[in-house]
Amino acid sequence: MKNIFVHRLFVAFWSVFCYTCFSRIKEKGSVTVTEKERAALCVQALKKEYPQALCSLEAETPFRLLVATRLSAQCTDARVNLVTPALFEKYPDASAMSKADVHDVEELIHSCGFFRAKAKDIVEASKKIMSDFSGEVPGTMEELLTLPGVGRKTANLVLGDVFKKPAVVADTHLIRISNLLGFVSSKDPVKVEKRMREVLPPEESNDFCHRAVLHGRAVCVARRPNCAVCCMKKWCSYAQKESDKKDEKN
């Protein structure tokens, strides 16, 4: 009888102990789910905050998106959108661009910066699209990377937006936000892409990247992220650390 009483007392004590620990974990916001589950929660939060996951580059065809993305390197999307109408009016597709005078293209894209390298890449990529891919933008990472001036960022954007394949566009916003969230601790675009592919739901990865850009411009701004109004603060490592600092001061 005594043993039964001691056993019941132990069970009751252990139950209270576990409940208390769990409550504290919840209050502190510690990660009690897997990284994939945490990523899924971030996906849903951004989806609710930014229902339309749209690419900010204005392009009507796969070729034009490819060109616009190349122009966006070290340049704002807004500036690219101002430049491309005149460019595409004169050179609307790969066939026309492959025959363009590089110097003429340089003049048209001059305000985008690094215009000489970009103009050369655009014309040479157009020639390769015509000669190797029958005038159509290819639909695999391996093929896209053979085009002059096309890196993984551009290739992922085309694969996701044009071909609707799982893609992770590791631009500056995604790199910064994925580090703050605590999914990665690297500024290397390839490492960030690889890690986010591991944790993001494949069917949501491309839209998540577009929403990360919107969020990075509106809330999670470089050097001064506004954690107080962030829709992902419950699952963000940086936000939790900032909250802990405030608690310690108080």
C-alpha positions in Angstrom: 0.0 0.0 0.0 2.8 2.3 0.9 4.6 1.5 -2.4 1.5 2.4 -4.3 1.1 5.7 -2.5 4.8 6.6 -3.2 4.4 5.6 -6.9 1.3 7.7 -7.3 3.1 10.7 -5.6 6.0 10.3 -8.0 3.8 10.2 -11.0 1.9 13.3 -9.9 5.2 15.1 -9.2 6.6 14.1 -12.6 3.5 15.2 -14.4 3.6 18.7 -12.8 7.3 19.0 -13.5 6.9 18.1 -17.2 3.9 20.4 -17.6 5.8 23.3 -16.0 8.8 22.7 -18.3 6.6 22.6 -21.4 4.8 25.8 -20.4 8.1 27.6 -20.0 9.3 26.3 -23.4 6.1 27.7 -25.0 6.5 31.0 -23.2 10.1 31.4 -24.3 9.2 30.5 -27.9 11.8 27.8 -28.2 11.7 25.5 -31.2 9.6 22.5 -30.2 9.0 21.5 -33.8 11.2 20.2 -36.6 12.9 22.6 -38.9 10.6 21.6 -41.7 7.6 22.2 -39.5 9.0 25.6 -38.5 9.6 26.4 -42.2 6.0 25.4 -43.0 4.8 27.8 -40.3 6.9 30.6 -41.8 5.5 29.8 -45.3 1.9 30.1 -44.0 2.6 33.3 -42.2 4.1 35.0 -45.3 1.3 33.6 -47.4 -1.3 35.2 -45.2 0.7 38.5 -45.1 1.4 38.6 -48.9 -1.4 36.6 -50.7 0.0 37.4 -54.1 3.5 36.0 -54.6 4.5 38.0 -57.7 7.8 38.6 -59.2 8.6 42.3 -59.2 10.3 42.1 -62.6 7.8 42.8 -65.4 8.3 40.3 -68.2 5.7 38.7 -70.6 7.8 35.8 -71.9 10.4 33.4 -70.6 13.1 35.1 -72.7 12.2 38.5 -71.4 12.3 37.2 -67.8 15.7 35.8 -68.4 17.0 39.1 -69.8 15.3 41.2 -67.0 16.8 39.0 -64.3 20.3 39.4 -65.8 19.8 43.1 -65.9 18.7 43.1 -62.2 22.2 42.1 -61.0 23.4 45.1 -58.8 20.4 47.0 -59.9 16.9 47.6 -58.6 13.9 45.8 -60.1 12.2 49.2 -60.5 15.0 50.5 -62.6 15.0 47.3 -64.8 11.3 47.8 -65.3 11.9 51.3 -66.6 14.6 50.1 -69.1 13.1 46.9 -70.5 10.1 48.4 -72.5 12.4 50.1 -75.0 14.8 47.2 -75.1 12.1 44.7 -75.8 10.3 46.9 -78.3 13.5 46.8 -80.4 14.5 43.3 -79.5 11.4 41.3 -78.5 12.8 37.8 -78.6 15.9 35.7 -78.7 15.9 35.7 -82.5 16.0 39.5 -82.7 18.4 39.9 -79.8 20.9 37.4 -81.2 21.3 39.7 -84.2 21.6 42.9 -82.1 24.7 45.1 -82.1 26.1 44.9 -78.6 26.9 48.6 -78.5 23.2 49.4 -79.2 22.1 47.1 -76.4 24.7 48.9 -74.1 23.0 52.2 -74.9 19.5 50.9 -74.1 20.5 49.3 -70.8 23.1 51.9 -69.7 21.3 53.0 -66.6 21.2 49.4 -65.2 24.9 49.5 -64.4 27.6 47.1 -65.6 26.0 47.6 -69.0 28.9 46.3 -71.1 29.1 42.9 -69.4 25.3 42.6 -69.3 24.8 43.6 -73.0 27.5 41.0 -74.0 25.9 38.3 -71.9 22.4 39.0 -73.2 23.4 38.9 -76.9 25.6 35.8 -76.5 22.9 34.0 -74.4 20.4 34.8 -77.2 22.7 33.3 -79.8 23.1 30.1 -77.8 19.3 29.9 -77.3 18.9 30.1 -81.1 21.7 27.6 -81.9 21.3 25.1 -79.1 17.7 25.3 -78.0 15.7 26.0 -81.1 14.9 29.6 -80.0 13.3 28.5 -76.7 14.5 29.2 -73.2 15.6 25.8 -71.8 13.8 24.3 -68.8 16.5 22.6 -66.7 19.1 23.9 -64.4 21.9 22.2 -66.3 20.9 23.8 -69.6 20.2 27.2 -68.2 23.7 27.4 -66.6 25.2 26.9 -70.1 23.9 30.3 -71.1 26.3 33.2 -70.7 25.6 35.4 -67.7 23.1 32.9 -66.2 23.9 31.8 -62.6 21.8 29.7 -60.2 19.8 32.8 -59.1 18.6 33.5 -62.6 18.1 29.9 -63.4 16.0 29.3 -60.3 13.8 32.2 -61.0 13.1 31.0 -64.6 12.6 27.4 -63.4 10.1 28.5 -60.8 8.2 31.2 -62.6 8.2 29.8 -66.1 8.3 26.1 -65.7 6.6 25.9 -62.2 9.4 23.7 -60.8 10.5 23.8 -57.1 13.1 26.6 -57.0 14.9 28.7 -54.4 16.1 32.1 -55.6 18.9 33.0 -53.2 18.8 36.8 -53.6 19.9 39.3 -50.9 16.5 39.3 -49.2 16.2 35.5 -48.9 19.8 35.2 -47.7 19.3 37.8 -45.0 15.9 36.5 -43.8 16.8 32.8 -43.8 19.8 33.7 -41.6 17.7 35.7 -39.2 15.1 33.0 -39.1 17.9 30.6 -38.0 17.7 28.1 -40.9 21.2 29.0 -42.1 24.3 30.7 -40.9 25.9 31.5 -44.2 25.9 34.3 -46.8 26.9 31.9 -49.5 24.0 31.8 -52.0 24.6 28.2 -53.0 24.6 27.0 -49.3 21.5 29.1 -48.6 19.7 27.6 -51.6 20.7 24.1 -50.6 19.6 24.5 -47.0 16.3 26.1 -47.9 15.5 23.4 -50.4 15.9 20.9 -47.5 13.4 22.7 -45.2 10.9 24.4 -47.5 7.9 22.5 -48.9 9.0 22.0 -52.6 5.6 23.3 -53.9 5.9 26.5 -51.8 9.6 27.2 -52.2 9.4 29.6 -55.2 6.5 31.6 -53.9 8.2 31.8 -50.5 11.2 33.5 -52.1 9.0 36.1 -53.8 7.2 36.8 -50.5 10.6 37.0 -48.8 11.5 39.9 -51.1 8.3 41.7 -50.3 8.8 41.1 -46.6 12.4 42.2 -46.8 11.4 45.5 -48.3 8.4 46.2 -46.1 9.3 44.7 -42.6 12.6 42.8 -42.3 14.7 45.7 -43.7 18.4 45.3 -43.7 20.2 46.7 -40.6 16.8 47.5 -38.9 14.4 44.5 -39.0 11.0 45.5 -37.5 10.4 42.4 -35.4 7.5 44.0 -33.5 5.3 43.7 -36.5 6.8 40.7 -38.2 4.4 37.9 -39.0 7.1 35.3 -38.5 8.5 36.5 -35.1 7.1 33.4 -33.3 9.4 31.2 -35.3 12.3 33.5 -35.9 15.6 33.0 -34.0 16.6 36.6 -34.3 13.3 37.9 -33.0 13.4 35.5 -30.0 16.9 36.7 -29.1 15.8 40.3 -29.3 12.8 39.5 -27.1 15.0 37.8 -24.6 17.3 40.8 -24.4 14.3 43.1 -23.6 13.2 40.6 -20.9 16.6 40.7 -19.3 16.6 44.5 -19.3 13.2 44.5 -17.7 
